Amino acid sequence: MDLSQLGTPTGAMIRVHGGFANRMYRLDTDQGSFAVKELNLVDRRWACPVDDVFRLERAAFAAGIPMPEPISASHDTLVHRWVEGEKVPEAPVSAAYAFEIGEILARVHALDVAWTPAPIEDPTSWDWPELAARAAATGQPWADELASHVETFRAMGRFVDTCERPGPVVLTHRDVQPWNLLAREGRPVVLDWELSGTLDLSGELGSTALSLAKGPGFDDIEPAIFRSVLDGYVAGGGALPPSGPSWFVFMLGGWLGHTRWNILRCLAGVEASTGPDLALSHEAAHNGVRGLPDLFARLPELEALLL
């Protein structure tokens, strides 16, 4: 992308490390500071519909959703005005913060934005035994854990493929997680909209509410924070879908695919030119291999949060 329209640079563009899928840079110019995101088009599990995402972002920003101002987009780059704020740790947020996130989701779901129908998603992968064998043969540090959970990963795949989604389907952010949020004076700012698309409402609410109500694992879930997200959603004009396992199937399926994608990057054994650093892929793969079986085992406990 030609970035000259952003003004005269006051220094070199600086890489901001830590992205789980893409690469981001900060560019300071005489017209302000900008976040320049280079989209990974090489080995992503999905193609980012950039035009649709940018259209949704502009509509959300115009509607007053707290987020960075979208500036421009091309097939491989998104540019936003830089926003300062505090990172949101992977820990239960305050009830007020969770309530406001629920309200924000209701406002996003009420937007009337044209969206290109997405292609049918690829079926869940079943190659976990082969991946475990390759991990062992290449000496991956998480190989033993993966091998011990192969059947659990296959069971998770069956659950993702067969779980009934009750609807309705909404156009939404799809990834409101702590790492995609900032706090400014205690209030949320929503980042990283490139995974936006249509999604069963229960999956969106379950993933968001659970991520804001827990710490790194599942031992310190705060039900009151989970409910605060749902209370905010209703206060913002939304209606809750029926209770059931569908509230957590999107989170499980998304994490399953993300873990497999990072495993493949680790098995390649080389630093890719796009996407996360190899060390971050190892961290994501290890976290998925360790955490996904725990999440799957706790589904009945998580469903109790909806009562």
Disulfide bonds with the S-S distance in Angstrom:
none
